[in-house]
Amino acid sequence: MKNKMFFFILSVKEFLFIVVFFIFSLSFSPKELNALEGNLGKSLFDNHCAGCHLNGGNIIRRSKNLKISSLKRNGIEDSNEIAKIARQGIGIMDGYENLLGENGDQIVADWIWDQAQKAWIQG
Ligand code: HEC
């Protein structure tokens, strides 16, 4: 009897563990995942782009910066275009495909596009 009781308590514990784990994984909302991706976008930018594009500028060709007016003037209409430039380069800028890692081109591009919408005012 005692043994059976013990086994019962154990399985309740296990059951609770599974429930808690399940709720935890559900509570990881898309918004939080987006925030994680945002952090990754920012760190990719800081590591690979900010050297020339600090705060969305361009220290080499000032008119080819990452502000929305410049992007649109140069025919860059969405984050996919930025991802392509990040991968392949453009004009005198090299491509960074090898440094950005899997999906990094799109993640950094999404982050840049988002910053451009916010006029690069961090917050
Ligand atoms: C070594 C300096 C340098 C680095 C690092 C660099 N860029 Fe550039 N970037 C440039 C230059 C120079 C241009 C202008 C190229 C041209 O038109 O000849 C440019 C242009 C661009 C443009 C086009 C902007 C416009 O308004 O036309 C985008 C988008 C861009 N870079 C994204 C990136 C991203 C994303 C990264 C990081 C993965 C990055 N760049 C890293 C120098 C750099």
Backbone and ligand atoms as CSV (ligand in chain L), in Angstrom:
chain,resi,resn,atom,element,x,y,z
A,1,MET,N,N,0.839,-1.206,0.000
A,1,MET,CA,C,0.000,0.000,0.000
A,1,MET,C,C,0.875,1.258,0.000
A,2,LYS,N,N,1.845,1.249,0.925
A,2,LYS,CA,C,2.738,2.396,1.039
A,2,LYS,C,C,3.474,2.637,-0.291
A,3,ASN,N,N,3.947,1.521,-0.853
A,3,ASN,CA,C,4.651,1.606,-2.124
A,3,ASN,C,C,3.797,2.210,-3.222
A,4,LYS,N,N,2.566,1.762,-3.254
A,4,LYS,CA,C,1.645,2.244,-4.283
A,4,LYS,C,C,1.441,3.749,-4.154
A,5,MET,N,N,1.267,4.163,-2.893
A,5,MET,CA,C,1.065,5.574,-2.601
A,5,MET,C,C,2.246,6.395,-3.140
A,6,PHE,N,N,3.429,5.892,-2.847
A,6,PHE,CA,C,4.645,6.566,-3.272
A,6,PHE,C,C,4.676,6.728,-4.796
A,7,PHE,N,N,4.321,5.656,-5.448
A,7,PHE,CA,C,4.320,5.687,-6.904
A,7,PHE,C,C,3.316,6.714,-7.427
A,8,PHE,N,N,2.175,6.784,-6.752
A,8,PHE,CA,C,1.129,7.719,-7.159
A,8,PHE,C,C,1.624,9.164,-7.034
A,9,ILE,N,N,2.267,9.454,-5.910
A,9,ILE,CA,C,2.769,10.819,-5.705
A,9,ILE,C,C,3.801,11.171,-6.767
A,10,LEU,N,N,4.664,10.219,-7.054
A,10,LEU,CA,C,5.668,10.470,-8.081
A,10,LEU,C,C,5.023,10.830,-9.401
A,11,SER,N,N,4.008,10.066,-9.787
A,11,SER,CA,C,3.449,10.335,-11.108
A,11,SER,C,C,2.673,11.643,-11.128
A,12,VAL,N,N,2.112,12.044,-9.972
A,12,VAL,CA,C,1.484,13.372,-9.932
A,12,VAL,C,C,2.546,14.439,-10.173
A,13,LYS,N,N,3.684,14.243,-9.523
A,13,LYS,CA,C,4.786,15.189,-9.718
A,13,LYS,C,C,5.179,15.282,-11.187
A,14,GLU,N,N,5.303,14.104,-11.783
A,14,GLU,CA,C,5.685,14.098,-13.190
A,14,GLU,C,C,4.652,14.791,-14.063
A,15,PHE,N,N,3.387,14.515,-13.709
A,15,PHE,CA,C,2.303,15.119,-14.467
A,15,PHE,C,C,2.372,16.641,-14.359
A,16,LEU,N,N,2.562,17.119,-13.125
A,16,LEU,CA,C,2.648,18.568,-12.918
A,16,LEU,C,C,3.823,19.155,-13.698
A,17,PHE,N,N,4.903,18.422,-13.681
A,17,PHE,CA,C,6.092,18.889,-14.397
A,17,PHE,C,C,5.781,19.094,-15.883
A,18,ILE,N,N,5.072,18.100,-16.436
A,18,ILE,CA,C,4.730,18.199,-17.854
A,18,ILE,C,C,3.800,19.385,-18.106
A,19,VAL,N,N,2.818,19.577,-17.201
A,19,VAL,CA,C,1.878,20.694,-17.357
A,19,VAL,C,C,2.627,22.032,-17.302
A,20,VAL,N,N,3.507,22.153,-16.298
A,20,VAL,CA,C,4.261,23.402,-16.151
A,20,VAL,C,C,5.111,23.651,-17.398
A,21,PHE,N,N,5.730,22.593,-17.855
A,21,PHE,CA,C,6.573,22.726,-19.042
A,21,PHE,C,C,5.739,23.169,-20.248
A,22,PHE,N,N,4.554,22.597,-20.363
A,22,PHE,CA,C,3.674,22.904,-21.485
A,22,PHE,C,C,3.238,24.368,-21.440
A,23,ILE,N,N,2.836,24.820,-20.236
A,23,ILE,CA,C,2.402,26.219,-20.094
A,23,ILE,C,C,3.565,27.158,-20.404
A,24,PHE,N,N,4.739,26.768,-19.912
A,24,PHE,CA,C,5.920,27.594,-20.148
A,24,PHE,C,C,6.178,27.757,-21.649
A,25,SER,N,N,6.074,26.648,-22.382
A,25,SER,CA,C,6.375,26.746,-23.814
A,25,SER,C,C,5.290,27.535,-24.539
A,26,LEU,N,N,4.041,27.475,-24.019
A,26,LEU,CA,C,2.987,28.279,-24.643
A,26,LEU,C,C,3.184,29.763,-24.363
A,27,SER,N,N,3.718,30.069,-23.166
A,27,SER,CA,C,3.840,31.470,-22.786
A,27,SER,C,C,4.980,32.165,-23.525
A,28,PHE,N,N,5.758,31.391,-24.236
A,28,PHE,CA,C,6.801,31.983,-25.075
A,28,PHE,C,C,6.143,32.519,-26.332
A,29,SER,N,N,5.594,33.707,-26.248
A,29,SER,CA,C,4.740,34.218,-27.318
A,29,SER,C,C,5.578,34.680,-28.508
A,30,PRO,N,N,4.954,34.812,-29.663
A,30,PRO,CA,C,5.664,35.325,-30.842
A,30,PRO,C,C,6.309,36.681,-30.564
A,31,LYS,N,N,5.659,37.473,-29.687
A,31,LYS,CA,C,6.212,38.790,-29.389
A,31,LYS,C,C,7.591,38.657,-28.740
A,32,GLU,N,N,7.676,37.696,-27.787
A,32,GLU,CA,C,8.964,37.501,-27.125
A,32,GLU,C,C,10.009,36.959,-28.089
A,33,LEU,N,N,9.557,36.078,-28.983
A,33,LEU,CA,C,10.494,35.570,-29.983
A,33,LEU,C,C,10.978,36.710,-30.867
A,34,ASN,N,N,10.062,37.617,-31.218
A,34,ASN,CA,C,10.452,38.782,-32.011
A,34,ASN,C,C,11.491,39.607,-31.291
A,35,ALA,N,N,11.309,39.752,-29.975
A,35,ALA,CA,C,12.271,40.534,-29.197
A,35,ALA,C,C,13.634,39.867,-29.246
A,36,LEU,N,N,13.647,38.544,-29.140
A,36,LEU,CA,C,14.916,37.820,-29.232
A,36,LEU,C,C,15.569,38.075,-30.573
A,37,GLU,N,N,14.744,38.003,-31.624
A,37,GLU,CA,C,15.266,38.214,-32.959
A,37,GLU,C,C,15.768,39.647,-33.117
A,38,GLY,N,N,15.041,40.587,-32.487
A,38,GLY,CA,C,15.463,41.987,-32.532
A,38,GLY,C,C,16.836,42.169,-31.926
A,39,ASN,N,N,17.064,41.491,-30.792
A,39,ASN,CA,C,18.378,41.579,-30.155
A,39,ASN,C,C,19.461,41.031,-31.058
A,40,LEU,N,N,19.130,39.921,-31.723
A,40,LEU,CA,C,20.107,39.320,-32.622
A,40,LEU,C,C,20.377,40.263,-33.792
A,41,GLY,N,N,19.314,40.871,-34.319
A,41,GLY,CA,C,19.472,41.827,-35.424
A,41,GLY,C,C,20.396,42.960,-35.023
A,42,LYS,N,N,20.178,43.472,-33.824
A,42,LYS,CA,C,21.003,44.591,-33.368
A,42,LYS,C,C,22.462,44.160,-33.219
A,43,SER,N,N,22.677,42.965,-32.664
A,43,SER,CA,C,24.077,42.580,-32.468
A,43,SER,C,C,24.751,42.256,-33.797
A,44,LEU,N,N,24.000,41.690,-34.749
A,44,LEU,CA,C,24.585,41.481,-36.075
A,44,LEU,C,C,24.969,42.821,-36.687
A,45,PHE,N,N,24.067,43.803,-36.543
A,45,PHE,CA,C,24.336,45.127,-37.090
A,45,PHE,C,C,25.573,45.742,-36.432
A,46,ASP,N,N,25.602,45.686,-35.100
A,46,ASP,CA,C,26.743,46.262,-34.375
A,46,ASP,C,C,28.056,45.605,-34.806
A,47,ASN,N,N,28.006,44.275,-35.005
A,47,ASN,CA,C,29.245,43.561,-35.330
A,47,ASN,C,C,29.683,43.737,-36.776
A,48,HIS,N,N,28.746,43.814,-37.705
A,48,HIS,CA,C,29.129,43.727,-39.111
A,48,HIS,C,C,28.813,44.963,-39.943
A,49,CYS,N,N,27.956,45.840,-39.482
A,49,CYS,CA,C,27.522,46.956,-40.316
A,49,CYS,C,C,27.849,48.314,-39.704
A,50,ALA,N,N,27.800,48.393,-38.373
A,50,ALA,CA,C,27.887,49.703,-37.717
A,50,ALA,C,C,29.218,50.396,-37.988
A,51,GLY,N,N,30.256,49.614,-38.308
A,51,GLY,CA,C,31.555,50.213,-38.615
A,51,GLY,C,C,31.435,51.294,-39.674
A,52,CYS,N,N,30.596,51.072,-40.653
A,52,CYS,CA,C,30.382,52.065,-41.712
A,52,CYS,C,C,29.016,52.741,-41.616
A,53,HIS,N,N,28.063,52.048,-41.015
A,53,HIS,CA,C,26.684,52.572,-41.017
A,53,HIS,C,C,26.230,52.960,-39.613
A,54,LEU,N,N,27.123,53.529,-38.817
A,54,LEU,CA,C,26.762,53.891,-37.445
A,54,LEU,C,C,25.506,54.762,-37.439
A,55,ASN,N,N,24.559,54.397,-36.599
A,55,ASN,CA,C,23.275,55.110,-36.502
A,55,ASN,C,C,22.569,55.259,-37.845
A,56,GLY,N,N,22.791,54.303,-38.721
A,56,GLY,CA,C,22.097,54.327,-40.012
A,56,GLY,C,C,22.727,55.250,-41.034
A,57,GLY,N,N,23.903,55.784,-40.711
A,57,GLY,CA,C,24.577,56.676,-41.666
A,57,GLY,C,C,25.424,55.878,-42.644
A,58,ASN,N,N,26.323,56.563,-43.316
A,58,ASN,CA,C,27.319,55.889,-44.158
A,58,ASN,C,C,28.557,56.758,-44.158
A,59,ILE,N,N,29.630,56.254,-43.544
A,59,ILE,CA,C,30.821,57.096,-43.401
A,59,ILE,C,C,31.610,57.184,-44.699
A,60,ILE,N,N,31.325,56.309,-45.663
A,60,ILE,CA,C,32.086,56.334,-46.910
A,60,ILE,C,C,31.324,57.087,-48.012
A,61,ARG,N,N,30.090,56.706,-48.224
A,61,ARG,CA,C,29.241,57.421,-49.184
A,61,ARG,C,C,28.017,57.942,-48.460
A,62,ARG,N,N,28.097,59.189,-48.070
A,62,ARG,CA,C,27.069,59.715,-47.177
A,62,ARG,C,C,25.655,59.594,-47.725
A,63,SER,N,N,25.534,59.673,-49.031
A,63,SER,CA,C,24.178,59.643,-49.602
A,63,SER,C,C,23.598,58.232,-49.631
A,64,LYS,N,N,24.453,57.216,-49.434
A,64,LYS,CA,C,23.959,55.828,-49.453
A,64,LYS,C,C,23.803,55.320,-48.033
A,65,ASN,N,N,22.985,56.014,-47.277
A,65,ASN,CA,C,22.813,55.613,-45.877
A,65,ASN,C,C,21.568,54.754,-45.714
A,66,LEU,N,N,21.233,54.431,-44.465
A,66,LEU,CA,C,20.144,53.485,-44.196
A,66,LEU,C,C,18.900,54.196,-43.681
A,67,LYS,N,N,18.801,55.496,-43.963
A,67,LYS,CA,C,17.583,56.205,-43.558
A,67,LYS,C,C,16.526,55.987,-44.635
A,68,ILE,N,N,15.293,56.096,-44.243
A,68,ILE,CA,C,14.212,55.685,-45.137
A,68,ILE,C,C,14.230,56.485,-46.449
A,69,SER,N,N,14.528,57.778,-46.364
A,69,SER,CA,C,14.503,58.602,-47.576
A,69,SER,C,C,15.580,58.152,-48.558
A,70,SER,N,N,16.748,57.827,-48.020
A,70,SER,CA,C,17.846,57.382,-48.876
A,70,SER,C,C,17.549,56.007,-49.471
A,71,LEU,N,N,17.051,55.099,-48.628
A,71,LEU,CA,C,16.739,53.754,-49.128
A,71,LEU,C,C,15.741,53.849,-50.282
A,72,LYS,N,N,14.687,54.639,-50.088
A,72,LYS,CA,C,13.646,54.734,-51.125
A,72,LYS,C,C,14.218,55.387,-52.373
A,73,ARG,N,N,15.014,56.425,-52.189
A,73,ARG,CA,C,15.605,57.114,-53.342
A,73,ARG,C,C,16.452,56.136,-54.158
A,74,ASN,N,N,17.084,55.184,-53.460
A,74,ASN,CA,C,17.943,54.234,-54.157
A,74,ASN,C,C,17.210,52.935,-54.512
A,75,GLY,N,N,15.888,52.984,-54.463
A,75,GLY,CA,C,15.081,51.869,-54.951
A,75,GLY,C,C,15.003,50.689,-54.002
A,76,ILE,N,N,15.309,50.913,-52.709
A,76,ILE,CA,C,15.228,49.825,-51.732
A,76,ILE,C,C,13.909,49.975,-50.981
A,77,GLU,N,N,12.966,49.093,-51.324
A,77,GLU,CA,C,11.575,49.290,-50.876
A,77,GLU,C,C,11.177,48.384,-49.721
A,78,ASP,N,N,11.978,47.394,-49.403
A,78,ASP,CA,C,11.609,46.519,-48.274
A,78,ASP,C,C,12.841,45.822,-47.699
A,79,SER,N,N,12.605,45.062,-46.617
A,79,SER,CA,C,13.729,44.459,-45.920
A,79,SER,C,C,14.387,43.350,-46.750
A,80,ASN,N,N,13.636,42.756,-47.665
A,80,ASN,CA,C,14.250,41.723,-48.520
A,80,ASN,C,C,15.384,42.291,-49.360
A,81,GLU,N,N,15.191,43.526,-49.829
A,81,GLU,CA,C,16.235,44.174,-50.630
A,81,GLU,C,C,17.481,44.418,-49.786
A,82,ILE,N,N,17.256,44.808,-48.540
A,82,ILE,CA,C,18.400,45.040,-47.644
A,82,ILE,C,C,19.121,43.715,-47.381
A,83,ALA,N,N,18.337,42.637,-47.189
A,83,ALA,CA,C,18.942,41.328,-46.940
A,83,ALA,C,C,19.828,40.922,-48.116
A,84,LYS,N,N,19.354,41.217,-49.323
A,84,LYS,CA,C,20.130,40.862,-50.514
A,84,LYS,C,C,21.448,41.643,-50.545
A,85,ILE,N,N,21.373,42.930,-50.196
A,85,ILE,CA,C,22.593,43.752,-50.161
A,85,ILE,C,C,23.539,43.247,-49.068
A,86,ALA,N,N,22.957,42.885,-47.910
A,86,ALA,CA,C,23.781,42.351,-46.816
A,86,ALA,C,C,24.535,41.102,-47.284
A,87,ARG,N,N,23.870,40.260,-48.067
A,87,ARG,CA,C,24.494,39.019,-48.561
A,87,ARG,C,C,25.517,39.276,-49.647
A,88,GLN,N,N,25.089,40.070,-50.643
A,88,GLN,CA,C,25.864,40.159,-51.883
A,88,GLN,C,C,26.690,41.426,-52.007
A,89,GLY,N,N,26.363,42.433,-51.178
A,89,GLY,CA,C,27.040,43.708,-51.322
A,89,GLY,C,C,26.378,44.550,-52.400
A,90,ILE,N,N,26.873,45.774,-52.545
A,90,ILE,CA,C,26.332,46.671,-53.572
A,90,ILE,C,C,27.419,47.686,-53.877
A,91,GLY,N,N,27.611,48.018,-55.150
A,91,GLY,CA,C,28.643,48.999,-55.503
A,91,GLY,C,C,29.974,48.646,-54.872
A,92,ILE,N,N,30.535,49.587,-54.120
A,92,ILE,CA,C,31.842,49.333,-53.511
A,92,ILE,C,C,31.749,48.617,-52.161
A,93,MET,N,N,30.514,48.312,-51.738
A,93,MET,CA,C,30.372,47.585,-50.462
A,93,MET,C,C,30.418,46.080,-50.703
A,94,ASP,N,N,31.210,45.377,-49.883
A,94,ASP,CA,C,31.290,43.915,-49.974
A,94,ASP,C,C,30.019,43.252,-49.444
A,95,GLY,N,N,29.801,42.003,-49.840
A,95,GLY,CA,C,28.740,41.195,-49.238
A,95,GLY,C,C,29.239,40.549,-47.964
A,96,TYR,N,N,28.306,40.285,-47.052
A,96,TYR,CA,C,28.699,39.726,-45.752
A,96,TYR,C,C,28.051,38.372,-45.488
A,97,GLU,N,N,27.705,37.682,-46.578
A,97,GLU,CA,C,27.003,36.401,-46.454
A,97,GLU,C,C,27.708,35.444,-45.488
A,98,ASN,N,N,29.027,35.341,-45.620
A,98,ASN,CA,C,29.768,34.365,-44.812
A,98,ASN,C,C,29.809,34.724,-43.336
A,99,LEU,N,N,29.695,36.016,-43.033
A,99,LEU,CA,C,29.797,36.432,-41.632
A,99,LEU,C,C,28.458,36.413,-40.907
A,100,LEU,N,N,27.372,36.541,-41.650
A,100,LEU,CA,C,26.077,36.768,-40.999
A,100,LEU,C,C,25.432,35.493,-40.483
A,101,GLY,N,N,25.869,34.337,-40.983
A,101,GLY,CA,C,25.299,33.079,-40.508
A,101,GLY,C,C,23.919,32.832,-41.099
A,102,GLU,N,N,23.373,31.666,-40.745
A,102,GLU,CA,C,22.106,31.260,-41.340
A,102,GLU,C,C,21.015,32.266,-41.000
A,103,ASN,N,N,20.346,32.758,-41.996
A,103,ASN,CA,C,19.239,33.707,-41.818
A,103,ASN,C,C,19.668,35.090,-41.324
A,104,GLY,N,N,20.947,35.254,-41.004
A,104,GLY,CA,C,21.407,36.517,-40.435
A,104,GLY,C,C,21.151,37.694,-41.350
A,105,ASP,N,N,21.237,37.469,-42.657
A,105,ASP,CA,C,20.982,38.553,-43.608
A,105,ASP,C,C,19.579,39.115,-43.425
A,106,GLN,N,N,18.603,38.203,-43.298
A,106,GLN,CA,C,17.216,38.657,-43.171
A,106,GLN,C,C,16.975,39.263,-41.790
A,107,ILE,N,N,17.579,38.662,-40.764
A,107,ILE,CA,C,17.357,39.161,-39.399
A,107,ILE,C,C,17.932,40.572,-39.247
A,108,VAL,N,N,19.137,40.791,-39.764
A,108,VAL,CA,C,19.718,42.131,-39.647
A,108,VAL,C,C,18.953,43.108,-40.530
A,109,ALA,N,N,18.482,42.633,-41.686
A,109,ALA,CA,C,17.728,43.499,-42.596
A,109,ALA,C,C,16.404,43.929,-41.968
A,110,ASP,N,N,15.736,42.988,-41.297
A,110,ASP,CA,C,14.471,43.332,-40.631
A,110,ASP,C,C,14.718,44.394,-39.560
A,111,TRP,N,N,15.825,44.208,-38.840
A,111,TRP,CA,C,16.142,45.156,-37.769
A,111,TRP,C,C,16.412,46.560,-38.361
A,112,ILE,N,N,17.188,46.587,-39.461
A,112,ILE,CA,C,17.504,47.864,-40.113
A,112,ILE,C,C,16.223,48.528,-40.626
A,113,TRP,N,N,15.377,47.723,-41.264
A,113,TRP,CA,C,14.130,48.265,-41.824
A,113,TRP,C,C,13.279,48.869,-40.709
A,114,ASP,N,N,13.235,48.167,-39.577
A,114,ASP,CA,C,12.488,48.637,-38.425
A,114,ASP,C,C,13.071,49.959,-37.905
A,115,GLN,N,N,14.392,50.019,-37.821
A,115,GLN,CA,C,15.044,51.256,-37.365
A,115,GLN,C,C,14.770,52.398,-38.337
A,116,ALA,N,N,14.790,52.089,-39.621
A,116,ALA,CA,C,14.553,53.123,-40.625
A,116,ALA,C,C,13.145,53.704,-40.464
A,117,GLN,N,N,12.164,52.831,-40.159
A,117,GLN,CA,C,10.793,53.327,-39.933
A,117,GLN,C,C,10.768,54.264,-38.727
A,118,LYS,N,N,11.630,53.997,-37.751
A,118,LYS,CA,C,11.653,54.798,-36.522
A,118,LYS,C,C,12.704,55.891,-36.606
A,119,ALA,N,N,13.146,56.199,-37.815
A,119,ALA,CA,C,14.130,57.266,-38.035
A,119,ALA,C,C,15.402,57.074,-37.209
A,120,TRP,N,N,15.729,55.809,-36.903
A,120,TRP,CA,C,16.953,55.466,-36.172
A,120,TRP,C,C,17.026,56.123,-34.809
A,121,ILE,N,N,15.847,56.440,-34.247
A,121,ILE,CA,C,15.838,56.937,-32.873
A,121,ILE,C,C,15.622,55.734,-31.982
A,122,GLN,N,N,16.683,55.307,-31.270
A,122,GLN,CA,C,16.616,54.091,-30.474
A,122,GLN,C,C,15.676,54.300,-29.290
A,123,GLY,N,N,14.982,53.245,-28.970
A,123,GLY,CA,C,14.131,53.373,-27.799
A,123,GLY,C,C,13.388,52.104,-27.502
L,1,HEC,C1,C,33.269,48.717,-44.897
L,1,HEC,C2,C,32.139,49.598,-44.847
L,1,HEC,C3,C,30.743,48.982,-44.878
L,1,HEC,C4,C,30.233,47.978,-44.096
L,1,HEC,C5,C,30.923,47.222,-42.980
L,1,HEC,C6,C,28.860,47.800,-44.511
L,1,HEC,N1,N,28.545,48.676,-45.507
L,1,HEC,FE1,FE,26.730,48.891,-46.397
L,1,HEC,N2,N,27.508,50.299,-47.634
L,1,HEC,C7,C,28.818,50.722,-47.653
L,1,HEC,C8,C,29.033,51.593,-48.800
L,1,HEC,C9,C,30.336,52.275,-49.168
L,1,HEC,C10,C,27.794,51.674,-49.476
L,1,HEC,C11,C,27.518,52.396,-50.791
L,1,HEC,C12,C,27.897,51.415,-51.902
L,1,HEC,C13,C,27.827,51.987,-53.314
L,1,HEC,O1,O,26.740,52.407,-53.698
L,1,HEC,O2,O,28.856,51.965,-53.995
L,1,HEC,C14,C,26.851,50.869,-48.710
L,1,HEC,C15,C,25.523,50.734,-49.014
L,1,HEC,C16,C,24.614,49.983,-48.300
L,1,HEC,C17,C,23.196,49.927,-48.569
L,1,HEC,C18,C,22.447,50.749,-49.606
L,1,HEC,C19,C,22.012,52.055,-48.948
L,1,HEC,C20,C,21.361,53.039,-49.876
L,1,HEC,O3,O,20.720,53.995,-49.348
L,1,HEC,O4,O,21.477,52.912,-51.095
L,1,HEC,C21,C,22.665,49.043,-47.682
L,1,HEC,C22,C,21.200,48.643,-47.563
L,1,HEC,C23,C,23.743,48.543,-46.869
L,1,HEC,N3,N,24.915,49.157,-47.255
L,1,HEC,C24,C,23.603,47.612,-45.875
L,1,HEC,C25,C,24.653,47.114,-45.129
L,1,HEC,C26,C,24.516,46.047,-44.157
L,1,HEC,C27,C,23.231,45.320,-43.847
L,1,HEC,C28,C,25.741,45.843,-43.628
L,1,HEC,C29,C,26.147,44.812,-42.600
L,1,HEC,C30,C,25.853,43.449,-42.897
L,1,HEC,C31,C,26.645,46.772,-44.253
L,1,HEC,N4,N,25.957,47.524,-45.158
L,1,HEC,C32,C,28.003,46.875,-43.943
L,1,HEC,C33,C,29.783,50.386,-46.737
L,1,HEC,C34,C,29.680,49.401,-45.787
